[in-house]
């Protein structure tokens, strides 16, 4: 039996840069993130690829107000099929039932899927935090993230994408890992 686990963490730069920094602005943002409500969306019984999982996560982010952090876990198993879990933390979130109906209406691949929602346990502070200076170029920040993940013993194929915009820096870290049982 072969299981493929992909973990895609979508984190705004302010979250990724908050660890161990005395900057009052960073501390204020960390406190703000800690207070954000969260929701967990689980999708089972759907054959989803990485691109569709990412599209679903971005769609959910679009329904939230001021997304603070999102974590996406896609697990594909030869026998059990695939499952997707998305944890989303934002200033304001729509009700779970509305998110479920919206996903079913906008993603035909979810027509026969089982979609459940629940309040997220923990918060963005429970996500892995990688220290990255906001002063680094995107390429230098990417290299620093890769080095920190390697030092932490993260195995699998790691892909880091960094986008700078007027809203801040968006860091996407995708980790693909295959396990054979």
Residue frames as a rotation matrix with the C-alpha (Angstrom) as fourth column:
UNK 1
0.588 0.809 0.000 0.00
0.809 -0.588 0.000 0.00
0.000 0.000 -1.000 0.00
UNK 2
-0.566 -0.767 0.303 1.35
0.776 -0.620 -0.118 3.42
0.278 0.169 0.946 -0.91
UNK 3
0.557 0.680 -0.476 0.36
0.796 -0.602 0.071 6.63
-0.238 -0.418 -0.877 0.83
UNK 4
-0.390 -0.618 0.683 1.26
0.709 -0.674 -0.205 10.07
0.588 0.404 0.701 -0.41
UNK 5
0.394 0.455 -0.799 1.07
0.856 -0.498 0.139 12.91
-0.334 -0.738 -0.586 2.07
UNK 6
-0.335 -0.454 0.826 1.32
0.662 -0.737 -0.137 16.48
0.670 0.501 0.547 0.92
UNK 7
0.242 0.354 -0.903 1.31
0.885 -0.463 0.056 19.31
-0.398 -0.813 -0.426 3.36
UNK 8
-0.262 -0.247 0.933 0.93
0.686 -0.728 0.000 22.80
0.679 0.640 0.360 2.03
UNK 9
0.024 0.222 -0.975 1.20
0.888 -0.453 -0.081 25.59
-0.459 -0.864 -0.208 4.54
UNK 10
-0.005 0.062 0.998 0.07
0.643 -0.764 0.051 28.97
0.766 0.642 -0.036 3.31
UNK 11
0.271 -0.009 -0.963 1.24
0.921 -0.289 0.262 31.56
-0.281 -0.957 -0.070 5.75
UNK 12
0.874 0.015 0.486 1.41
0.186 -0.933 -0.307 35.31
0.450 0.358 -0.818 5.58
UNK 13
0.022 -0.997 0.078 4.86
0.282 -0.069 -0.957 36.71
0.959 0.043 0.280 6.17
UNK 14
-0.016 -0.034 0.999 3.94
-0.772 -0.635 -0.034 38.35
0.636 -0.772 -0.016 9.43
UNK 15
0.891 0.319 0.324 3.25
-0.452 0.697 0.556 34.90
-0.049 -0.642 0.765 10.90
UNK 16
0.764 -0.627 -0.153 6.40
0.500 0.725 -0.473 33.37
0.407 0.285 0.868 9.48
UNK 17
-0.085 -0.866 0.492 8.54
0.223 -0.498 -0.838 36.21
0.971 0.039 0.236 10.76
UNK 18
0.555 0.466 0.689 7.14
-0.418 -0.560 0.715 36.47
0.719 -0.685 -0.117 14.27
UNK 19
0.800 -0.158 -0.579 9.19
0.492 0.725 0.482 33.95
0.344 -0.671 0.657 16.23
UNK 20
0.303 -0.749 -0.589 11.64
0.905 0.034 0.423 35.32
-0.297 -0.662 0.688 18.76
UNK 21
-0.428 -0.433 0.793 11.61
0.662 -0.748 -0.051 38.88
0.616 0.503 0.607 17.47
UNK 22
-0.489 0.192 -0.851 11.19
0.765 -0.375 -0.524 41.74
-0.419 -0.907 0.037 19.93
UNK 23
-0.947 0.132 0.293 9.77
0.086 -0.775 0.626 44.11
0.310 0.618 0.723 17.31
UNK 24
-0.695 0.719 -0.024 6.55
-0.162 -0.189 -0.969 45.56
-0.701 -0.669 0.247 18.83
UNK 25
-0.138 0.648 -0.749 4.81
-0.979 -0.203 0.005 45.45
-0.148 0.734 0.662 15.44
UNK 26
-0.490 -0.120 -0.863 5.60
-0.412 0.905 0.108 41.74
0.768 0.409 -0.493 15.09
UNK 27
-0.979 0.129 -0.158 4.44
0.200 0.463 -0.864 41.06
-0.038 -0.877 -0.479 18.66
UNK 28
-0.458 0.858 -0.232 1.19
-0.584 -0.487 -0.650 42.92
-0.670 -0.162 0.724 18.00
UNK 29
-0.100 0.388 -0.916 0.59
-0.934 0.281 0.221 40.88
0.344 0.877 0.335 14.84
UNK 30
-0.783 -0.232 -0.578 1.33
-0.064 0.953 -0.296 37.63
0.619 -0.195 -0.761 16.71
UNK 31
-0.859 0.511 -0.013 -1.22
0.015 0.000 -1.000 38.58
-0.511 -0.859 -0.008 19.38
UNK 32
-0.203 0.792 -0.576 -3.75
-0.898 -0.386 -0.213 39.43
-0.391 0.473 0.789 16.67
UNK 33
-0.320 0.014 -0.947 -3.23
-0.657 0.717 0.233 36.04
0.683 0.697 -0.220 14.99
UNK 34
-0.972 -0.107 -0.210 -3.59
0.071 0.716 -0.694 34.22
0.224 -0.690 -0.688 18.31
UNK 35
-0.617 0.784 -0.074 -7.08
-0.215 -0.258 -0.942 35.70
-0.757 -0.565 0.328 18.73
UNK 36
-0.510 0.418 -0.752 -8.32
-0.856 -0.154 0.494 34.81
0.090 0.895 0.436 15.24
UNK 37
0.334 0.664 0.669 -11.12
-0.576 0.706 -0.413 32.28
-0.746 -0.247 0.618 14.96
UNK 38
-0.703 -0.604 -0.375 -10.38
-0.682 0.421 0.598 29.17
-0.203 0.676 -0.708 12.95
UNK 39
0.532 0.836 0.136 -12.26
-0.718 0.530 -0.451 26.51
-0.449 0.142 0.882 11.04
UNK 40
-0.674 -0.655 0.341 -11.25
-0.372 0.700 0.609 23.03
-0.638 0.284 -0.716 9.91
UNK 41
0.427 0.734 -0.528 -12.71
-0.863 0.157 -0.480 21.75
-0.270 0.661 0.700 6.65
UNK 42
-0.541 -0.549 0.637 -12.31
-0.331 0.835 0.439 18.04
-0.773 0.027 -0.634 5.94
UNK 43
0.330 0.570 -0.753 -13.06
-0.933 0.074 -0.353 16.52
-0.146 0.819 0.556 2.56
UNK 44
-0.510 -0.422 0.749 -13.14
-0.331 0.900 0.283 12.75
-0.794 -0.104 -0.599 2.05
UNK 45
-0.003 0.507 0.862 -14.18
0.549 0.722 -0.422 10.48
-0.836 0.472 -0.280 -0.81
UNK 46
0.929 0.187 -0.319 -12.94
-0.150 -0.598 -0.787 12.80
-0.338 0.780 -0.527 -3.57
UNK 47
0.371 -0.830 0.417 -10.06
0.901 0.430 0.055 12.18
-0.225 0.355 0.907 -5.97
UNK 48
0.986 -0.011 -0.168 -8.13
-0.019 -0.999 -0.046 15.43
-0.168 0.048 -0.985 -5.59
UNK 49
0.304 -0.936 0.178 -4.74
0.824 0.165 -0.542 16.43
0.478 0.312 0.821 -6.93
UNK 50
-0.387 -0.569 -0.725 -2.40
0.866 -0.495 -0.074 19.09
-0.317 -0.656 0.685 -5.53
UNK 51
-0.935 0.012 0.356 -3.65
0.178 -0.851 0.495 21.81
0.308 0.526 0.793 -7.87
UNK 52
-0.023 0.998 0.050 -7.30
0.204 -0.044 0.978 21.21
0.979 0.033 -0.203 -6.92
UNK 53
0.259 0.050 -0.965 -6.43
0.953 0.152 0.263 21.13
0.160 -0.987 -0.008 -3.21
UNK 54
-0.725 -0.586 -0.363 -4.63
0.626 -0.779 0.006 24.45
-0.287 -0.223 0.932 -3.55
UNK 55
-0.733 0.524 0.434 -7.54
0.040 -0.603 0.797 25.92
0.680 0.601 0.421 -5.53
UNK 56
0.284 0.847 -0.450 -9.98
0.574 0.225 0.787 24.83
0.768 -0.482 -0.422 -2.82
UNK 57
-0.051 -0.383 -0.922 -7.78
0.975 -0.218 0.037 26.40
-0.215 -0.898 0.384 -0.11
UNK 58
-0.943 -0.332 0.025 -7.48
0.327 -0.908 0.263 29.69
-0.065 0.256 0.965 -2.01
UNK 59
-0.354 0.901 0.252 -11.24
0.177 -0.200 0.964 29.67
0.918 0.385 -0.089 -2.63
UNK 60
0.387 0.470 -0.793 -11.87
0.839 0.176 0.514 29.26
0.381 -0.865 -0.326 1.11
UNK 61
-0.505 -0.639 -0.580 -9.39
0.793 -0.609 -0.020 32.05
-0.340 -0.470 0.815 1.87
UNK 62
-0.874 0.193 0.446 -11.41
0.163 -0.748 0.643 34.27
0.458 0.635 0.622 -0.48
UNK 63
0.136 0.984 -0.113 -14.52
0.387 0.052 0.921 33.66
0.912 -0.169 -0.374 1.64
UNK 64
0.243 -0.147 -0.959 -12.75
0.968 -0.034 0.250 34.75
-0.070 -0.988 0.134 4.82
UNK 65
0.896 -0.024 0.444 -11.97
0.016 -0.996 -0.087 38.31
0.444 0.085 -0.892 5.93
UNK 66
0.364 -0.854 0.371 -8.27
-0.869 -0.455 -0.195 39.03
0.335 -0.251 -0.908 6.46
UNK 67
0.887 -0.097 -0.451 -6.84
0.128 0.991 0.039 35.51
0.443 -0.093 0.892 6.39
UNK 68
0.596 -0.697 0.400 -4.05
-0.772 -0.357 0.526 35.10
-0.224 -0.622 -0.750 8.91
UNK 69
-0.601 -0.789 0.126 -2.91
-0.728 0.605 0.323 31.55
-0.331 0.102 -0.938 8.16
UNK 70
0.638 0.725 -0.258 -3.99
-0.769 0.581 -0.266 28.46
-0.043 0.368 0.929 6.27
UNK 71
-0.554 -0.741 0.379 -2.69
-0.659 0.668 0.345 24.91
-0.509 -0.058 -0.859 6.47
UNK 72
0.489 0.663 -0.567 -3.60
-0.871 0.407 -0.276 22.32
0.048 0.629 0.776 3.87
UNK 73
-0.515 -0.598 0.614 -3.00
-0.581 0.770 0.263 18.58
-0.630 -0.221 -0.744 4.22
UNK 74
0.427 0.573 -0.700 -3.71
-0.897 0.367 -0.247 16.32
0.116 0.733 0.670 1.27
UNK 75
-0.433 -0.510 0.743 -3.36
-0.579 0.790 0.204 12.60
-0.691 -0.342 -0.637 1.88
UNK 76
0.330 0.472 -0.818 -3.68
-0.922 0.348 -0.171 10.13
0.204 0.810 0.550 -0.97
UNK 77
-0.350 -0.337 0.874 -3.80
-0.584 0.808 0.078 6.42
-0.733 -0.483 -0.479 -0.28
UNK 78
-0.859 -0.051 -0.510 -3.94
-0.474 0.459 0.752 3.69
0.196 0.887 -0.419 -2.94
UNK 79
-0.739 0.582 -0.340 -6.67
0.579 0.806 0.120 1.85
0.344 -0.108 -0.933 -1.03
UNK 80
-0.253 0.664 -0.704 -8.50
0.812 -0.249 -0.527 4.53
-0.525 -0.705 -0.476 0.94
UNK 81
0.452 0.386 0.804 -8.50
0.796 -0.582 -0.168 7.27
0.403 0.716 -0.570 -1.72
UNK 82
-0.572 -0.697 0.432 -7.68
0.454 -0.708 -0.542 10.86
0.683 -0.114 0.721 -0.87
UNK 83
0.483 0.660 -0.575 -8.60
0.874 -0.331 0.355 13.14
0.044 -0.675 -0.737 1.98
UNK 84
-0.304 -0.493 0.815 -8.06
0.421 -0.837 -0.349 16.86
0.854 0.237 0.462 2.35
UNK 85
0.376 0.362 -0.853 -7.91
0.923 -0.227 0.311 18.86
-0.082 -0.904 -0.419 5.57
UNK 86
-0.228 -0.376 0.898 -7.77
0.446 -0.860 -0.247 22.66
0.866 0.344 0.364 5.56
UNK 87
0.124 0.197 -0.972 -7.33
0.951 -0.305 0.059 24.78
-0.285 -0.932 -0.225 8.68
UNK 88
-0.163 -0.052 0.985 -8.14
0.591 -0.805 0.056 28.43
0.790 0.592 0.162 8.09
UNK 89
-0.082 0.073 -0.994 -7.65
0.911 -0.398 -0.105 31.28
-0.403 -0.914 -0.034 10.55
UNK 90
-0.496 0.004 0.869 -9.06
0.569 -0.754 0.329 34.73
0.656 0.657 0.371 9.76
UNK 91
-0.968 0.165 0.191 -10.60
-0.246 -0.778 -0.578 37.81
0.053 -0.606 0.793 11.31
UNK 92
-0.101 0.983 0.152 -14.05
-0.752 0.024 -0.658 36.65
-0.651 -0.180 0.737 10.20
UNK 93
-0.979 -0.202 0.017 -15.20
-0.155 0.803 0.575 33.32
-0.130 0.561 -0.818 8.76
UNK 94
-0.210 0.946 -0.247 -18.50
-0.833 -0.041 0.551 32.27
0.511 0.322 0.797 7.19
UNK 95
0.271 0.374 0.887 -20.45
-0.801 0.599 -0.007 29.50
-0.534 -0.709 0.461 8.91
UNK 96
-0.638 -0.598 0.485 -19.37
-0.324 0.780 0.535 25.94
-0.698 0.184 -0.692 8.14
UNK 97
0.046 0.749 0.661 -22.63
0.529 0.543 -0.652 25.05
-0.847 0.380 -0.371 6.40
UNK 98
0.816 0.225 -0.532 -22.21
-0.238 -0.708 -0.665 28.01
-0.526 0.669 -0.524 4.04
UNK 99
-0.128 -0.944 -0.305 -18.63
-0.869 -0.041 0.494 26.96
-0.478 0.328 -0.815 3.23
UNK 100
-0.548 -0.023 0.836 -19.74
0.103 0.990 0.094 23.39
-0.830 0.138 -0.540 2.53
UNK 101
0.495 0.822 0.281 -22.54
0.466 0.022 -0.885 24.50
-0.734 0.568 -0.372 0.19
UNK 102
0.657 -0.311 -0.687 -20.19
-0.593 -0.776 -0.215 26.93
-0.466 0.548 -0.695 -1.56
UNK 103
-0.457 -0.878 0.140 -17.54
-0.630 0.431 0.647 24.25
-0.628 0.207 -0.750 -2.13
UNK 104
-0.306 0.423 0.853 -20.11
0.445 0.856 -0.264 21.81
-0.842 0.299 -0.450 -3.51
UNK 105
0.739 0.663 -0.115 -21.43
0.258 -0.438 -0.861 24.48
-0.622 0.607 -0.495 -5.88
UNK 106
0.677 -0.507 -0.534 -18.01
-0.676 -0.715 -0.178 25.63
-0.291 0.481 -0.827 -7.13
UNK 107
-0.481 -0.875 -0.044 -16.03
-0.847 0.452 0.280 22.38
-0.225 0.172 -0.959 -7.34
UNK 108
0.421 0.711 -0.564 -17.69
-0.842 0.537 0.048 19.62
0.337 0.454 0.825 -9.39
UNK 109
-0.312 -0.634 -0.708 -15.05
-0.249 0.773 -0.583 17.15
0.917 -0.005 -0.399 -8.15
UNK 110
-0.953 -0.050 0.299 -16.69
-0.302 0.067 -0.951 17.42
0.027 -0.997 -0.079 -4.70
UNK 111
-0.227 0.953 -0.199 -20.15
-0.775 -0.053 0.629 16.32
0.590 0.297 0.751 -5.89
UNK 112
0.576 0.447 -0.684 -19.93
-0.053 0.856 0.515 12.95
0.816 -0.261 0.516 -4.14
UNK 113
-0.499 -0.861 -0.095 -17.45
0.126 0.036 -0.991 13.96
0.857 -0.507 0.090 -1.45
UNK 114
0.501 0.517 -0.694 -18.07
0.791 0.053 0.610 14.00
0.352 -0.855 -0.382 2.27
UNK 115
-0.338 -0.567 0.751 -17.40
0.191 -0.823 -0.535 17.53
0.922 -0.037 0.387 3.55
UNK 116
0.515 0.445 -0.732 -17.36
0.812 0.020 0.583 18.33
0.275 -0.895 -0.351 7.26
UNK 117
-0.080 -0.510 0.857 -16.49
-0.020 -0.858 -0.513 21.50
0.997 -0.058 0.058 9.15
UNK 118
0.603 0.189 -0.775 -15.61
0.759 0.164 0.630 22.16
0.246 -0.968 -0.045 12.77
UNK 119
0.921 -0.355 0.161 -13.95
-0.386 -0.885 0.261 24.91
0.049 -0.303 -0.952 14.77
UNK 120
0.291 -0.902 -0.320 -10.18
-0.042 0.322 -0.946 24.62
0.956 0.289 0.056 14.47
UNK 121
0.906 -0.101 -0.412 -8.49
0.424 0.245 0.872 23.34
0.013 -0.964 0.264 17.59
UNK 122
-0.093 -0.956 -0.278 -5.56
0.876 -0.211 0.434 25.49
-0.474 -0.203 0.857 18.66
UNK 123
0.811 0.310 -0.496 -4.72
0.074 -0.895 -0.439 28.47
-0.581 0.320 -0.749 16.54
UNK 124
0.862 -0.507 0.005 -2.19
-0.098 -0.176 -0.979 29.90
0.497 0.844 -0.202 14.11
UNK 125
0.292 -0.791 0.538 0.34
-0.955 -0.271 0.120 29.87
0.051 -0.548 -0.835 16.94
UNK 126
0.413 -0.087 0.907 0.20
-0.302 0.926 0.227 26.06
-0.859 -0.367 0.356 16.78
UNK 127
0.994 -0.104 0.021 1.43
0.048 0.271 -0.961 26.11
0.094 0.957 0.275 13.18
UNK 128
0.273 -0.960 -0.056 5.12
0.932 0.249 0.264 25.53
-0.240 -0.125 0.963 12.55
UNK 129
0.948 -0.010 -0.318 6.90
-0.036 -0.996 -0.076 28.86
-0.316 0.083 -0.945 12.69
UNK 130
0.272 -0.877 0.395 9.91
0.961 0.231 -0.149 29.53
0.039 0.420 0.907 10.54
UNK 131
0.388 -0.210 -0.897 11.96
0.298 -0.892 0.338 32.62
-0.872 -0.399 -0.284 11.31
UNK 132
-0.037 -0.365 0.930 12.47
0.996 -0.088 0.005 34.69
0.080 0.927 0.367 8.16
UNK 133
-0.499 -0.202 -0.843 13.56
0.370 -0.929 0.003 38.30
-0.784 -0.310 0.538 8.11
UNK 134
0.595 0.785 0.171 11.20
0.552 -0.245 -0.797 40.47
-0.584 0.569 -0.579 6.09
UNK 135
0.456 -0.519 -0.723 14.29
-0.546 -0.805 0.233 42.30
-0.702 0.289 -0.651 4.84
UNK 136
-0.484 -0.654 0.581 15.52
0.039 0.647 0.761 39.28
-0.874 0.391 -0.288 2.86
UNK 137
-0.526 0.279 -0.803 14.90
-0.851 -0.182 0.493 39.03
-0.009 0.943 0.333 -0.86
UNK 138
0.593 0.802 0.066 12.40
-0.797 0.597 -0.092 36.35
-0.113 0.002 0.994 -1.86
UNK 139
0.514 -0.453 -0.728 15.22
-0.221 0.750 -0.623 34.08
0.829 0.482 0.285 -3.07
UNK 140
-0.605 -0.767 0.214 17.24
-0.372 0.035 -0.928 34.53
0.704 -0.641 -0.306 0.14
UNK 141
-0.205 0.630 0.749 14.11
-0.958 0.027 -0.285 33.93
-0.200 -0.776 0.598 2.26
UNK 142
0.744 0.467 -0.478 13.38
-0.596 0.787 -0.158 30.76
0.303 0.402 0.864 0.27
UNK 143
0.020 -0.835 -0.550 16.90
-0.123 0.544 -0.830 29.47
0.992 0.084 -0.092 0.91
UNK 144
-0.705 -0.263 0.658 16.61
-0.635 -0.179 -0.752 30.25
0.316 -0.948 -0.041 4.63
UNK 145
0.273 0.889 0.368 13.29
-0.946 0.319 -0.067 28.40
-0.177 -0.329 0.927 4.86
UNK 146
0.676 -0.066 -0.734 14.72
-0.333 0.861 -0.384 25.36
0.658 0.504 0.560 3.08
UNK 147
-0.396 -0.911 -0.115 17.73
-0.201 0.208 -0.957 25.33
0.896 -0.356 -0.266 5.43
UNK 148
-0.530 0.249 0.811 15.54
-0.848 -0.155 -0.507 25.60
-0.001 -0.956 0.293 8.54
UNK 149
0.608 0.793 -0.043 13.25
-0.794 0.607 -0.036 22.79
-0.002 0.056 0.998 7.38
UNK 150
0.394 -0.561 -0.728 16.24
-0.137 0.747 -0.651 20.59
0.909 0.356 0.217 6.63
UNK 151
-0.655 -0.674 0.342 17.75
-0.393 -0.083 -0.916 21.37
0.646 -0.734 -0.210 10.04
UNK 152
-0.217 0.681 0.699 14.41
-0.949 0.022 -0.316 20.43
-0.230 -0.732 0.642 11.65
UNK 153
-0.785 -0.212 0.582 14.55
-0.172 0.977 0.124 17.04
-0.595 -0.002 -0.804 9.93
UNK 154
0.335 0.919 -0.208 11.73
-0.483 -0.022 -0.875 17.62
-0.809 0.394 0.437 7.48
UNK 155
-0.728 -0.558 0.398 12.01
0.034 0.550 0.834 15.03
-0.684 0.621 -0.382 4.75
UNK 156
0.277 0.781 0.560 10.30
0.740 0.198 -0.642 14.79
-0.612 0.593 -0.523 1.41
UNK 157
-0.413 -0.344 0.844 10.27
0.849 -0.481 0.219 17.14
0.331 0.806 0.490 -1.56
UNK 158
0.015 0.356 -0.934 9.97
0.676 -0.692 -0.253 20.76
-0.737 -0.628 -0.251 -0.37
UNK 159
-0.288 -0.011 0.958 8.77
0.827 -0.507 0.243 23.54
0.483 0.862 0.155 -2.67
UNK 160
-0.179 0.164 -0.970 8.78
0.693 -0.679 -0.243 27.15
-0.699 -0.715 0.008 -1.41
UNK 161
-0.146 0.212 0.966 7.02
0.821 -0.518 0.238 29.95
0.551 0.828 -0.099 -3.26
UNK 162
-0.321 -0.007 -0.947 7.24
0.710 -0.663 -0.236 33.57
-0.626 -0.749 0.218 -2.10
UNK 163
-0.055 0.393 0.918 5.13
0.825 -0.500 0.264 36.41
0.562 0.772 -0.297 -3.43
UNK 164
-0.727 -0.161 -0.668 5.50
0.524 -0.758 -0.388 40.04
-0.444 -0.632 0.635 -2.39
UNK 165
-0.133 0.722 0.679 2.51
0.771 -0.356 0.529 42.35
0.623 0.594 -0.509 -2.80
UNK 166
-0.354 0.087 0.931 1.07
-0.286 -0.958 -0.019 45.54
0.891 -0.273 0.364 -1.35
UNK 167
0.683 0.705 0.189 -0.62
-0.444 0.196 0.875 43.39
0.580 -0.681 0.447 1.33
UNK 168
0.390 -0.620 0.680 2.67
-0.764 0.194 0.615 41.87
-0.514 -0.760 -0.398 2.46
UNK 169
-0.530 -0.660 -0.533 4.65
-0.825 0.548 0.142 38.75
0.198 0.514 -0.834 1.73
UNK 170
0.665 0.713 0.222 2.88
-0.729 0.684 -0.017 35.46
-0.164 -0.151 0.975 1.14
UNK 171
-0.533 -0.846 -0.027 4.92
-0.845 0.530 0.067 32.31
-0.042 0.059 -0.997 1.73
UNK 172
0.717 0.688 -0.114 3.73
-0.695 0.717 -0.049 28.93
0.048 0.114 0.992 0.50
UNK 173
-0.505 -0.834 0.221 5.59
-0.847 0.528 0.058 25.84
-0.165 -0.158 -0.974 1.62
UNK 174
0.659 0.670 -0.342 4.63
-0.732 0.676 -0.087 22.53
0.173 0.307 0.936 0.03
UNK 175
-0.464 -0.758 0.458 6.05
-0.822 0.561 0.096 19.27
-0.330 -0.331 -0.884 1.35
UNK 176
0.531 0.561 -0.635 5.45
-0.750 0.660 -0.044 16.06
0.394 0.500 0.772 -0.61
UNK 177
-0.497 -0.653 0.572 6.22
-0.837 0.534 -0.118 12.84
-0.228 -0.538 -0.812 1.14
UNK 178
0.281 0.548 -0.788 5.57
-0.660 0.706 0.256 9.26
0.696 0.448 0.560 0.09
UNK 179
-0.352 -0.310 0.883 5.30
-0.848 0.505 -0.161 6.43
-0.396 -0.806 -0.441 2.56
UNK 180
-0.161 0.263 -0.951 5.11
-0.579 0.755 0.307 2.80
0.799 0.601 0.031 1.56
UNK 181
0.015 0.287 0.958 3.27
-0.964 0.258 -0.062 0.50
-0.265 -0.922 0.280 3.97
